[in-house]
């Protein structure tokens, strides 16, 4: 029997907006992209507290700090976040490595106790896949970079649904080309 404490007992799936690497810039289009989301998750490198404040004004916000974030963000968000939503265990950090090649600070924990879904940012490279080498086939998600700073050619974010112990309706949102001011 599932742990009923992890479910909202709601027939409507929980909708999540996911982004990373905003680097001081929050695309105004994200407000409509994330409208209807129950929560917004940021996988680090907010850049400023103003970005976090704006996201939190749209929906409840979960996040981790990134390597460029200062004390204002580091005092509000942890470097690693492990939590359950709708029966799915999530693990989020900023510098996480790549699918199957995880960064040293988190590798041991992932291999010893893999979550259902691992989320990271930092690389600015959008990637979604399953780790076939882990017994639970952990889902790896890097939403790419939503900001204008970096080497990515296209800015991206994601949306997905979570309910009854599964992640589904995963969408990649293309925000347009990276154009630095």
N, C-alpha and C positions, 0 to 999 in steps of 0.2 A: 504494500500500500504506500502511495507517495506521501511525503511529508507535507501535509496540508498547510502547514505554517508558511510555506514558500509560495503559495498560490493566492491570488487575490479573489478567487471564487467569482470571477467575472467572465462571462462568455465572450467578451470582446478582447482580442489579443492586445498586449501592451506594445505600443509603438515607440521605437527608439530612434533618435537622430544621433549620428556618430560623426565626429570630425576630429582632426588633429592638425597640428602645425599651422595655426592661424598666423603666428608671428606678427602680432599687433594689428592685424587686419581682419575684420569680420565682414564678409560679403553681405550686403543688404538683402540679396536674394535668399539667403538662408532663413530669414524670418518666415517667408511663405513655404519654403521647403520643409521646415520643421514645424509648421503649424499642424496641429493635430497629433504631435508627438507627446507621449506621456512623460518622457524624460529625454534630456540631451546629455550625451557623454562626450567628453573631450579627452583625447589620449595624449595630451601634453604639448608644450610650446604654445601656450596661450599668447604670450608676449606681454600683455598688460592685464591688470585687474578689470579694466573697462570691458574687455572682450568677455571675461567670465561674468561680469555683472549683466551685460546685455543678454548673453545666453540664458542666464538664470531668470531674467525677466520674461523670457518666452516659455520656459518649462523648468521643472526641477533639474538641477545640474549635478552630474557626477563627473569627476575628472582626476587626473594625476598631473603632477608638474613635470615639465620637460627641462632639458639642459639649458635653454635660454631664459627660463622663467626666474624672476627675482624673488625677493623675500615676500612681496605682496601675494604672489601666487603660492609659493612654497608654504606660507603660513595657513593657507586655506585648503590645500590639496596635498595628499600623500604622494610618495613616489611609486608606490605599488598599491593596488586596490583589488581585493578579492571579495566577491559578493555573489548572492543568489537572487535571481529574478525569475518568477514563474517556474521554479523548478530547474532552472538552468544555472550552472555555476560559471561565472565570468572571472577572468583574471586580466587586469589592465595595468600596463606600465608604458612609459614613453620609449625608452631604448630597449627594445626587445629582441632584436635580431630578425631573422627571416624564418620562413616556414622550414622546420627541420633543423635549423641552425640558429639556436636561441642564444641570446647574449649571456655572458657568464653570470651576471648577478641573479638571473632568474632561471637559468638552465636546470640546475639541480631540482628546484621546486617543481618545474613543469614535468620533468622526467619522473620524479618520485610520486607526484600527486597531480596529474594533468587535469586541468579544468575542462569543462565542456567547450568553452570558447575562450581563446586567448586574443586579446586586443593590444596592439602597440602602434606607435607612430614612428617618428624620427627620420625614417628613410625617405619620406616624401613619395614613396612608390606604393601605389594602390595594389593590394594583393589580398585575395581571399582564396583559401584552400583548406583541405583536410590533411592532417599529418597522419599518413597511413602507417607510420612506424609506432604510433601510440595505440594501446589497446582500445581506447575509446574514440579513436579517429578525431581527435580534437580539431575544432574549427579554428583556423588562424585568420584574423582580420587585421589588416592595416588599411585605414580609409584613405591613405595618401595625404596630400597637403591641401588645405582649404585656403591658405594664405597666398600672398603674392611674392614671398621671399623664398628663394631656393632654386633648384635646378629643374623641377618638374615642368613639363610643358603645359599640362592641363591641371587646373585646380579641381579637387574632388571632395565629396563627403558621401555619407551613406545613410540609409534608413533600413530598418528591419523590424520584424514583429517577433515577440516572444510570448508563448503561452503553452501550458500543459507540457512543460519539459522539452520544448523544441524551439529552434530559431527558424523562421521562414520569411518569405517575401522580402528577401535581401535585394536592395536596390542601390546602384551606384548613381550618384548625382554629379553630373558634370557642370561645373560652375563657370567654365570658360578658360581661356588661356591665361597663363601666368604673365602678368604685365606689372613689372615693378615701377613704382612712381619715379 
